[in-house]
Amino acid sequence: MKDRKIINYDSINESLKKQIYKDYPNGFFHLALKIPKADGSYFHAFTYDTSDCVYLIKLNEHWMKSPDDMLNEIEEYRPELGTDFED
């Protein structure tokens, strides 16, 4: 059985971040879920599976309000991700 972890997007290690960007070169907004909290507020997150773990990755409000910033960050990684990184 895979491990399950809840992690904030800002805490993701570089290796996992690169893999997410490689899998979703045009962003991952389409994966974001609005998850309610007990106090009536909510947060946005998406799930990401690796060979050994299922992550619930919490997105901060900045990412949800500024999709261009996410796409710009992904673009910065493009040279590092090599030829397998396709649009």
Backbone bond lengths (Angstrom), bond angles and torsions (degrees), N, CA, C in turn:
res aa  C-N    CA-C-N  psi(-1)  N-CA   C-N-CA  omega(-1)  CA-C   N-CA-C  phi
1 M - - - 1.442 - - 1.533 109.21 -
2 K 1.337 115.17 138.86 1.459 120.45 -179.94 1.525 111.21 -75.38
3 D 1.327 114.84 149.46 1.459 120.38 170.61 1.523 108.33 -67.17
4 R 1.312 116.41 156.59 1.466 122.97 175.10 1.525 107.69 -127.66
5 K 1.335 115.20 129.54 1.461 119.63 -177.90 1.517 110.21 -135.47
6 I 1.321 115.29 143.34 1.457 122.06 170.39 1.522 105.88 -105.33
7 I 1.313 115.81 126.18 1.465 120.37 -176.18 1.524 109.48 -140.66
8 N 1.315 116.11 145.22 1.451 121.80 175.75 1.525 108.33 -79.27
9 Y 1.312 116.72 139.43 1.462 120.89 -179.46 1.527 111.90 -52.97
10 D 1.310 116.97 -38.74 1.468 121.36 -178.52 1.530 112.49 -66.86
11 S 1.334 117.94 -14.36 1.464 122.43 -178.69 1.525 113.47 -100.34
12 I 1.306 117.76 0.94 1.469 121.06 -177.49 1.523 109.98 -67.31
13 N 1.330 116.49 137.14 1.464 119.40 176.29 1.537 109.76 -72.65
14 E 1.312 115.95 160.32 1.467 122.04 -175.46 1.532 112.68 -58.95
15 S 1.307 116.89 -39.15 1.455 120.65 -178.84 1.534 111.49 -62.34
16 L 1.318 116.45 -46.50 1.466 120.58 179.24 1.527 110.50 -67.10
17 K 1.320 116.82 -40.55 1.460 121.03 179.05 1.535 110.63 -59.83
18 K 1.325 116.72 -44.81 1.456 120.36 179.28 1.527 111.36 -62.66
19 Q 1.330 116.79 -39.59 1.460 119.65 179.68 1.526 111.02 -65.63
20 I 1.322 117.14 -40.68 1.468 120.95 177.26 1.525 109.85 -62.35
21 Y 1.331 116.79 -45.92 1.469 120.47 -179.99 1.521 111.07 -63.69
22 K 1.308 116.34 -35.45 1.460 119.87 178.58 1.532 110.37 -67.68
23 D 1.327 116.49 -41.28 1.464 120.70 -179.95 1.521 112.47 -73.81
24 Y 1.329 117.13 -29.35 1.465 121.84 -177.10 1.530 110.22 -130.20
25 P 1.335 117.94 68.48 1.467 121.28 -175.63 1.528 113.83 -65.09
26 N 1.310 117.72 -16.51 1.467 121.06 179.50 1.528 111.58 -105.86
27 G 1.316 116.45 20.21 1.458 121.37 178.52 1.517 112.33 95.25
28 F 1.323 114.93 172.20 1.469 119.75 -176.90 1.520 112.23 -131.54
29 F 1.333 116.63 24.77 1.466 119.55 177.32 1.514 111.90 -60.18
30 H 1.319 116.34 -35.22 1.464 119.78 -178.90 1.527 112.41 -64.19
31 L 1.319 117.73 -14.77 1.463 122.23 178.98 1.525 113.16 -92.96
32 A 1.330 116.72 -14.38 1.470 121.04 -172.54 1.531 111.81 -67.22
33 L 1.320 113.87 132.45 1.460 122.18 176.42 1.518 108.63 -110.32
34 K 1.318 116.76 145.54 1.461 121.73 174.87 1.525 106.36 -94.43
35 I 1.331 117.09 112.90 1.461 121.90 -173.02 1.530 109.59 -111.14
36 P 1.342 115.88 120.25 1.467 118.97 -178.93 1.527 112.19 -74.39
37 K 1.334 115.10 148.46 1.462 121.82 175.04 1.530 108.67 -109.05
38 A 1.316 116.54 164.92 1.466 122.09 -176.11 1.527 112.98 -59.74
39 D 1.330 117.42 -29.97 1.466 120.09 -177.36 1.528 113.39 -83.81
40 G 1.338 116.95 4.24 1.455 120.99 178.66 1.517 113.81 95.28
41 S 1.322 117.68 -13.10 1.462 120.66 175.43 1.530 108.24 -81.59
42 Y 1.302 116.95 -175.55 1.462 120.53 -179.18 1.527 109.98 -149.26
43 F 1.316 115.14 168.98 1.461 121.30 171.66 1.520 107.84 -139.79
44 H 1.331 115.85 163.42 1.459 121.62 177.11 1.522 108.78 -106.45
45 A 1.312 115.82 142.13 1.464 121.09 -179.81 1.522 109.16 -156.80
46 F 1.323 115.65 165.23 1.458 120.68 172.06 1.520 108.63 -140.13
47 T 1.318 115.89 158.21 1.460 119.90 178.21 1.518 108.92 -96.37
48 Y 1.322 114.76 147.36 1.463 121.30 177.58 1.521 107.92 -142.05
49 D 1.323 115.97 124.76 1.471 122.13 -178.88 1.521 111.02 -99.83
50 T 1.314 115.64 135.49 1.459 122.15 168.53 1.529 106.66 -118.51
51 S 1.296 117.34 -179.20 1.465 119.79 -178.51 1.522 112.89 -65.35
52 D 1.340 117.51 -25.23 1.463 119.55 -176.50 1.533 115.42 -121.17
53 C 1.356 117.27 -1.52 1.465 118.45 -175.32 1.529 111.06 -153.62
54 V 1.312 114.88 148.29 1.465 122.12 169.49 1.520 106.51 -110.56
55 Y 1.316 116.20 119.79 1.457 122.02 -178.33 1.522 110.29 -102.03
56 L 1.312 116.66 141.26 1.450 122.87 163.80 1.523 103.79 -106.82
57 I 1.320 116.14 110.13 1.455 121.16 -173.32 1.522 109.11 -102.85
58 K 1.329 114.68 115.19 1.462 121.44 -178.49 1.526 109.47 -81.53
59 L 1.323 115.21 131.03 1.461 121.47 178.91 1.520 109.73 -98.86
60 N 1.327 116.17 138.51 1.453 118.06 175.76 1.528 109.43 -79.29
61 E 1.311 116.53 162.48 1.466 120.94 -175.92 1.525 112.54 -62.54
62 H 1.336 116.54 -28.95 1.466 119.24 178.72 1.523 110.65 -57.90
63 W 1.335 117.16 -44.78 1.460 120.28 -179.67 1.518 111.37 -62.97
64 M 1.325 115.94 -37.62 1.457 119.59 -177.70 1.536 111.70 -72.46
65 K 1.331 116.84 -30.17 1.463 120.88 -178.39 1.522 113.02 -91.09
66 S 1.335 117.55 -18.28 1.464 121.68 -175.06 1.530 111.16 -131.26
67 P 1.333 117.02 70.65 1.472 118.67 -178.25 1.526 113.16 -59.51
68 D 1.324 117.67 -28.78 1.462 119.57 179.02 1.520 111.56 -63.31
69 D 1.341 117.64 -33.61 1.459 120.25 177.70 1.528 110.79 -63.98
70 M 1.324 116.58 -39.85 1.468 119.91 177.86 1.531 109.80 -63.99
71 L 1.311 116.93 -45.95 1.456 120.16 -179.26 1.526 111.34 -64.29
72 N 1.326 117.02 -36.18 1.467 120.10 176.59 1.525 111.25 -64.58
73 E 1.334 117.28 -40.21 1.461 119.89 178.47 1.528 110.63 -65.52
74 I 1.307 116.40 -42.08 1.475 119.89 177.48 1.528 109.71 -60.13
75 E 1.312 116.42 -43.18 1.469 121.46 -179.87 1.529 111.37 -60.78
76 E 1.329 117.80 -35.96 1.463 121.12 178.69 1.523 111.87 -62.87
77 Y 1.330 117.26 -29.09 1.462 121.12 -179.36 1.530 112.84 -84.89
78 R 1.307 117.04 -12.78 1.469 121.11 -174.51 1.533 113.41 -49.31
79 P 1.344 120.09 -48.23 1.468 119.18 -179.49 1.534 113.57 -61.90
80 E 1.330 117.61 -33.55 1.459 121.47 -178.80 1.517 113.08 -73.66
81 L 1.314 115.96 -23.37 1.456 119.40 -173.14 1.523 112.94 -87.79
82 G 1.299 117.62 -7.40 1.446 120.95 171.97 1.513 114.59 76.26
83 T 1.320 114.38 -166.50 1.453 121.03 -172.76 1.514 113.67 -72.83
84 D 1.340 118.23 -17.23 1.456 120.50 179.35 1.526 112.30 -75.09
85 F 1.315 117.00 -8.53 1.458 121.85 -176.60 1.523 107.41 -88.89
86 E 1.320 116.10 101.64 1.461 120.93 -175.33 1.511 110.53 -116.35
87 D 1.333 115.43 153.87 1.473 121.66 173.86 1.508 109.31 -75.48
